[in-house]
Amino acid sequence: MELPPAERAPVIREYVRFASSGRRHFPVQPGALLSEYEAIADRCPVFRIDPL
């Protein structure tokens, strides 16, 4: 299920922090403020994966 933009920023921030190979896809740095991630969240789809 795709998360709404309002819930994406913390997930994107953690992804950028841990996945160095994925950082080039996001115009923010790992140490950026949450507000910087909120500014791009509407352009970055994030999906929740639930177990079956």
C-alpha positions as CSV (number, residue, x, y, z in Angstrom):
1,M,0.0,0.0,0.0
2,E,1.4,3.4,-0.9
3,L,1.8,5.8,2.0
4,P,0.4,9.3,1.8
5,P,3.0,12.1,1.3
6,A,2.5,13.2,4.9
7,E,3.8,9.9,6.2
8,R,6.8,9.5,3.8
9,A,9.4,11.8,5.1
10,P,10.7,9.7,8.0
11,V,10.8,6.6,5.8
12,I,12.8,8.4,3.1
13,R,15.1,9.9,5.7
14,E,16.0,6.4,7.1
15,Y,16.4,5.0,3.6
16,V,18.9,7.7,2.6
17,R,20.7,7.3,5.9
18,F,21.2,3.5,5.5
19,A,21.2,2.8,1.7
20,S,24.2,4.6,0.4
21,S,23.6,3.2,-3.1
22,G,20.1,4.8,-3.2
23,R,21.2,8.3,-2.1
24,R,21.8,9.5,-5.7
25,H,18.0,9.3,-6.3
26,F,17.1,11.8,-3.6
27,P,18.1,15.5,-3.7
28,V,18.8,15.6,0.1
29,Q,21.8,14.6,2.2
30,P,21.7,12.0,5.0
31,G,21.9,14.6,7.7
32,A,19.2,16.9,6.4
33,L,16.3,18.1,8.5
34,L,13.0,16.3,8.4
35,S,11.5,19.3,6.7
36,E,13.8,18.9,3.7
37,Y,12.5,15.4,3.3
38,E,8.9,16.6,3.7
39,A,9.5,19.0,0.8
40,I,10.3,16.1,-1.6
41,A,7.9,13.5,-0.2
42,D,5.1,14.2,-2.7
43,R,7.6,13.2,-5.5
44,C,8.9,10.0,-3.9
45,P,6.5,7.1,-3.7
46,V,6.8,5.0,-0.5
47,F,5.1,1.7,-0.1
48,R,4.3,-0.3,3.1
49,I,4.8,-4.0,2.6
50,D,2.6,-6.2,4.9
51,P,3.2,-9.9,5.5
52,L,0.7,-12.3,4.1
